[in-house]
Amino acid sequence: MQFLRRALTGLFLLSLTLGLFALAGASFWGAVQERMAREAPERPARERVMAVNAVTIEARTLTPVMTVFGEVRSRRTLEVRASAAGRVVELAPAFEDGARVEAGMLLARIDPTGSEAALDVARTDLAEAEAELRDAERSLGLARDELAAARAQRDLRRRALTRQQDLSERGVGTTAASEEAELALSSAEQAVLTRRISEATAESRFDQARNALSRARIALSEAEREVADTVIRAAFSGTLADVTLSEGGLVTQNEQIATLIDDTALEAAFRVSTAQYARLIDDAGSLIAAPVRVRLDALGLDLESRGAITRVGAAVGEGETGRRLFARLDDAAGFRPGDFVSVIIDEPDLDGVALLPATAVDSAGTVLVIGADDRLRVEAAPILRRQGDEVIVPAAGLAGERVVAERTPLLGPGIKVRDLTARQSQAGAEGGPERVENASAERIALSPERRAALRAAVEGNAGLPEAARARLLAQLEAETVPAELVARIEARMGG
């Protein structure tokens, strides 16, 4: 009995414990359901403010620049050709590629033996023609004198005949005397005719002798020209290129032996689009002489020359577009024909425009203006010109306004922003710290080995002009050297 009582008591206590656990679980689940069913309190929404960089639009006059690529060429280039055939017996010491020659300088001489012999023959023929002319002139003079004498004799016979006829009419003369006078006059007339024929023959001989003299002079001039053609001289001062001749070699007539380039009369040839060309013509449709700058990258030092546009190509080549322009270079020291250069053209000035970052204007030509309540609004700002990473827009109606410098998809009209640029400017005006670093102006110190390697690279560059080489070496001698200069030289060294 005692066992049964204890067993029932344990079972009762176990049932009571399980009931209490069930009651506690039901109470907890009811509390959770009531909490989840209860509405959460609404919190007031906070407006999101975007931080932006802004720039101020300032109306001013700007000169747009147009950057294109072109080639340097010479305005005077001459193909040096041999005017005569033969063996080269003399060459100028400077007759080689890249040599500088002066106008009229002897470049080469071809064996003149044959030409000089022909010249001597022509001179002899000329002397003979001159002697023949003198002889013909004397014969003509004698023929004319004989004709004059025959005419005088004829006149005398005519007067004698007249006298005999007068005597016959008066009954004093005889018929035989008159007939004899008539025969004498007839013989005199025949003598005059013969002398006229002799004069004509003498005149014909004189004309032939004069023509022969003219032909002899022409032959002499031709022989002198052939002798002169054996000497090749420089037509103007310049530099030789494409030299193919050596002393003792044989040349044919009209064979090209070199090219003479005037390296002081250089110009830049470049191509622009039709739209760009339209900005370089005036109201009359004529090309303006816009100033240009031609730049050549030469191992850390940009060679630059100034000039002006002179002309436009006469026609557009097949398969090409735009216009081909030519610009005269005023001072082209260091440039050579064939250099690939960048050409910077100054366009006509634009009034009442502003310069903005390219990221401030979208494809539709609009900008985001920061209003008085720091909210954005959209304003039209069509792009007039693109200048690298910047654009030129009209400033009418926007002067003094601040616009977002870098647009993002998160920005739009009505959004409130915080102008970081204005805060930095205000901090700088109040004397706060402002630091502007220019990476291109950074200077570094060089070790002796590194400095020597850079000097050797500059001195070993044969295509670098002497003025540029001296300037680079002077910069490398300084205690600190521009980091950009070192990087550019080492990039060309392969370092």
PyMOL commands that set and color helices and strands:
alter all, ss='L'
color gray80, all
select helices_A, chain A and resi 2-37+113-169+175-229+274-278+358-360+420-429+439-441+448-459+466-476+483-493
alter helices_A, ss='H'
color red, helices_A
select strands_A, chain A and resi 50-52+54-56+60-62+65-74+77-81+86-91+100-101+106-110+231-233+238-241+250-251+256-261+266-272+291-298+301-312+323-329+340-346+350-357+366-370+376-380+385-387+390-394+402-404+417-419+443-445+480-482
alter strands_A, ss='S'
color yellow, strands_A
deselect
rebuild
show_as cartoon
